[in-house]
């Protein structure tokens, strides 16, 4: 029997939107609303892999209506196609254009802070992991438990360095973020899948 699919909790709390869109007289209220919805899924580079169907669900519109506003956003220069995150990616990759003068994604990435680049790398790794889970058909409680354990380990790592700083040891803030991600990844890789039969473990 296939395990029940579990849906991750929506943790979005805000969206970063191009300020020029607010001042653009060509922008209608509905098109701006669609732009904001896409921005709520965007990473530090402005890339978003969300579907138009999901955007429609978020704002209460049909997919065809969202498609119209997406074409409008492309015409106005607020959205362009982005490079696929992986080979053979079927979903459309979009990128929100915050600065029309910056056209290449490598340039955008190079302008990010060290912390933002680390967060971006972590998000890309997570997206690829989720893709693998979707391909294998797994999204079980064990998978979500593993993600939760990773988050716990990252919190413990940050607490460790915070206590070390309080005791006079020195470490750069960006090094803490790198270590948190690196050590959590190594810790998770040491774990094996839980047995369905506890006595067999």
C-alpha positions in Angstrom: 0.0 0.0 0.0 1.4 3.4 -1.0 2.0 5.7 1.9 -0.2 8.8 2.2 1.2 11.9 0.6 1.9 14.7 3.0 1.8 18.4 2.1 4.4 20.7 3.5 3.2 23.7 5.6 3.2 27.1 3.8 5.7 29.2 5.7 5.6 32.3 3.5 5.1 35.5 5.4 6.1 38.3 3.0 7.0 39.1 -0.6 9.7 41.3 -2.1 8.3 43.2 -5.0 10.0 45.5 -7.6 9.3 49.0 -6.3 9.0 50.3 -9.9 5.9 48.2 -10.3 4.1 50.4 -7.8 4.9 53.6 -9.7 4.2 52.1 -13.2 1.0 53.6 -14.6 0.7 50.7 -17.0 0.3 48.2 -14.1 -3.3 47.3 -13.3 -4.3 46.2 -9.8 -4.9 42.6 -11.0 -1.6 42.3 -12.8 0.2 43.7 -9.7 -1.6 41.2 -7.6 -0.3 38.4 -9.8 3.2 39.8 -9.7 3.1 39.9 -5.9 1.9 36.3 -5.8 4.8 35.2 -7.9 7.2 37.3 -5.9 6.1 35.4 -2.7 7.6 32.2 -4.2 10.8 33.9 -5.5 14.3 33.2 -4.2 17.2 35.7 -3.7 17.7 35.7 -7.5 14.1 36.4 -8.2 13.6 32.9 -9.6 10.3 31.1 -9.1 9.2 27.7 -10.1 5.6 27.9 -9.0 2.9 27.0 -11.5 0.2 29.4 -12.8 -2.4 27.0 -11.4 -1.0 27.4 -7.9 -0.9 31.2 -8.3 -4.6 31.0 -9.4 -5.4 29.1 -6.3 -3.6 31.6 -4.1 -5.5 34.6 -5.5 -8.8 33.0 -6.5 -8.4 33.2 -10.3 -8.6 30.8 -13.2 -5.3 29.6 -14.7 -6.2 31.2 -18.0 -6.6 34.6 -16.3 -3.2 34.2 -14.5 -1.7 33.3 -17.9 -3.0 36.6 -19.4 -1.4 38.6 -16.6 1.9 36.6 -16.9 2.1 37.6 -20.6 1.4 41.2 -19.6 4.2 41.1 -17.0 6.6 39.7 -19.6 5.6 42.5 -22.0 6.1 45.1 -19.3 9.5 43.7 -18.4 8.8 42.4 -14.9 9.1 38.7 -15.7 11.4 36.7 -17.9 12.1 33.0 -18.4 14.9 31.6 -16.2 17.3 28.8 -16.7 16.0 25.4 -15.6 17.3 24.3 -12.2 17.9 20.8 -13.5 18.1 19.0 -16.9 14.8 17.8 -18.2 12.8 20.2 -15.9 9.2 20.2 -17.2 7.9 23.1 -15.1 8.5 26.7 -16.4 11.2 28.7 -14.6 10.5 32.4 -14.3 12.5 35.2 -12.9 11.2 38.4 -11.5 13.2 41.4 -12.9 14.1 43.8 -10.1 16.7 45.7 -12.0 16.2 45.8 -15.8 19.9 46.7 -16.2 21.0 43.3 -14.9 20.2 40.6 -17.4 22.4 37.6 -16.6 21.7 35.3 -13.7 25.4 34.8 -13.0 25.7 38.5 -12.5 22.7 38.5 -10.1 24.2 35.6 -8.1 27.6 37.3 -7.9 26.0 40.4 -6.3 24.4 38.4 -3.5 26.0 38.4 0.0 27.8 35.3 1.2 24.8 34.5 3.4 22.3 34.9 0.6 24.4 32.7 -1.6 24.5 30.0 1.1 20.7 30.2 1.5 20.2 30.0 -2.2 22.4 27.0 -2.5 20.5 25.3 0.4 17.2 26.1 -1.4 18.4 24.7 -4.7 19.5 21.5 -2.9 16.2 21.2 -1.2 14.3 21.7 -4.5 16.4 19.0 -6.1 15.7 16.7 -3.2 12.0 17.4 -3.4 12.1 16.6 -7.2 13.7 13.2 -6.4 11.0 12.5 -3.8 8.4 13.3 -6.4 10.0 11.1 -9.0 10.2 8.1 -6.6 6.7 8.8 -5.3 7.9 9.2 -1.7 6.7 12.0 0.5 6.1 10.0 3.6 6.2 10.9 7.3 9.8 9.5 7.4 10.9 12.0 4.7 9.3 14.9 6.6 10.8 13.6 9.9 14.3 13.7 8.2 13.8 17.3 7.1 12.7 18.2 10.7 15.8 16.5 12.1 17.9 18.5 9.8 16.3 21.7 11.0 16.9 20.6 14.6 20.6 19.9 13.9 21.0 23.3 12.3 19.5 25.0 15.4 21.8 23.0 17.6 24.8 24.0 15.5 23.8 27.7 15.7 23.3 27.4 19.5 26.8 25.9 19.8 28.5 28.8 18.0 26.4 31.3 19.9 27.6 29.9 23.2 31.2 29.8 21.9 30.9 33.5 21.0 29.6 34.3 24.4 32.7 32.6 25.9 35.0 34.7 23.9 35.7 32.5 20.9 35.6 34.2 17.4 33.9 33.1 14.2 32.5 35.1 11.3 28.7 35.1 11.0 28.9 33.8 7.4 31.1 31.0 8.6 28.4 30.0 11.1 25.8 29.8 8.3 28.1 27.7 6.1 29.0 25.4 9.0 25.3 25.0 9.9 24.4 23.8 6.4 27.5 21.7 5.8 27.3 19.9 9.2 23.6 19.3 8.9 24.0 17.8 5.5 26.8 15.5 6.7 24.7 14.4 9.8 21.7 13.6 7.6 23.8 11.5 5.2 24.9 9.4 8.2 21.3 8.3 8.9 19.8 5.3 7.3 16.1 4.7 6.6 14.0 3.7 9.6 12.9 0.1 9.6 9.2 -0.6 9.4 9.8 -3.3 12.0 11.5 -1.9 15.1 12.8 -5.3 16.1 14.6 -5.6 12.8 16.6 -2.5 13.4 
